[in-house]
Amino acid sequence: MNKTDDIEKKLDPLFNPRAIAVIGATNNSNKWGFSTITSAMDGFKGPVYPVNIREKKVVGQKAYKSVKDIPENQPVDLAIIVIPSVYVVQVMQDCLEKGVKACVVISAGFAEIGKEGLALQDEMMAIARKGDIRVVGPNCMGLWSATSELRAFMFPLRVKSGPIAFVSQGGNVGGAIVGSGYDRGVGFQRYVSCGCTADIQIEDYIEHFGLDPEVKVILAYIEGLNDGQRFIEKVKKVTRKKPVIIIKPGKTEAAAKAISSHSGALAGSNTLYDVVFKQAGIIRADTSEELLDYTMGFLLQPLPKNNKVVIVTPGGSYGVLCADACAILDLDVIDLPAKTITEFDKIFPPRWSRGNPVDPAGDRDFPAYFKAAEMLLQLDETDAIFFMGFGDLSGVPDDFIEHMEHFKDADGNYDAFTQALLNIGSEFPQLIHRWIKQYKKPVLTTTFTQETPTLEEGVLHASLTGSSCQGISRII
Amino acid sequence: MLPSPVRAAKVLAALYEYKVYLEKAGHYKDKPFDPMEFWWLNDN
């Protein structure tokens, strides 16, 4: 068996189990065992066996005192363990005897609490290794698998299927990112809250995701690594095939201390992580919002050939913000070629900026903005454009749209400017798609809407509203 | 929340960072640069 087969076989029972047992399942809705069993039963098509030492039935299903009591002819591939940590070692022994192939250990109280917990974790793992049982966690929240619609999770997870795979050392942060992804139309093929990583390491998950043809972008939230060298070697191979985007907190001593008590991991030197991530081709995001922005960028935009950009803006200040951000980020806001300035002199009023950013200074001829953007995309000198201020009107307050009624003339028609503005919404995504396909260059759009951009729209655009000063200070 | 010009610039910078990495890693050694190689909408 080669290494590729090995990692696929190793993790397959986690993501495609034939049957699962929830150990610690209960009817008591105040316990995690209740939300875990109800989540597990939500979508998964195979058998779900509740295991509870006292209750005979759990959520209407026959419950077993031990996983070993589940009849022999009914194999269990995956056990979700949600019981106090002191009982986990015995339960792992039961799983070994039952022939369980993988366990998700939600229970906390292991390496993250120190020496005593680490000893318990080692004891649990010694049993798991005897049976080659793969272990997620402990101290995790569970996992999602789109292929089996499996929510092996400790609470109902808002998630949809899609091209992303995500491993998170923080269950709450991970769940929130998956939830934000849901709101933005970003779907997940796999999501794993990996907790203390007693067995399967973050790089193992990333390697596995790298082999999955359904996965286009890989995300991770990492607090610390058990073996940095192994991580780099494995992830480097993946980043040559698909983008890997990671949030790695721990830039301050306060964060490092918090990480140690949360996941038991060592935060490590932030500068070192920066260097190593760069060498391995990992894109580092600072916030969950940024993580999803980058994700959508990789899904919806082509890669730029180089860093030469032009900004087209209906408002001077947006152009300033964008030019400033570009310069800080080493994107080259190029001087417009003389021939382009001459061409734009023909379509814009004399007051236009005659430079980059291209600012027609309030010109009401909307089609000219679009014409200029397309002309810029045709230039060899540009690798990408920012096209700001147009697009979806869905976030504009209804009363503003109603107010536009006043712009109708005696015949009930809008003037050309207002009509063009109203027309833009529905046609805009198709137009941007056409440009991207035709010119094979990124087109970054921003709109006046306050809505968060969604993947369904097929266009990456962001709200022009927001706190600009905060934005600039955060990237400096 | 970042204002969109900054968010958009950061997205483009991330895309470019990845392209530079691929180039250095020899990804385009035996094949020409294809900007649409990772474009998800190729399949959708």
Interface residues (C-beta under 8 A of the other chain):
Chain A: P163 K216 T239 R240 K242 P243 I245 K278 G281 I283 A285 E289 E290 D293 Y294 M296 G297 F298 L299 L300 Q301 P302 L303 P304 K305 N306 N307 V309 I311 Y318 G319 L321 C322 A325 C326 L329 D330 L331 A384 F386 M388 H433 I436 K437 K440 K441 P442 L444 T445 T446 T447 G458 L460 H461 A462 S463 L464 T465 G466 S467 S468 Q470 G471 I472 R474 I475
Chain B: M1 L2 P3 S4 P5 V6 R7 A8 A9 K10 V11 L12 A13 A14 L15 Y16 E17 Y18 K19 Y21 L22 A25 H27 F33 P35 M36 E37 F38 W39 W40 L41
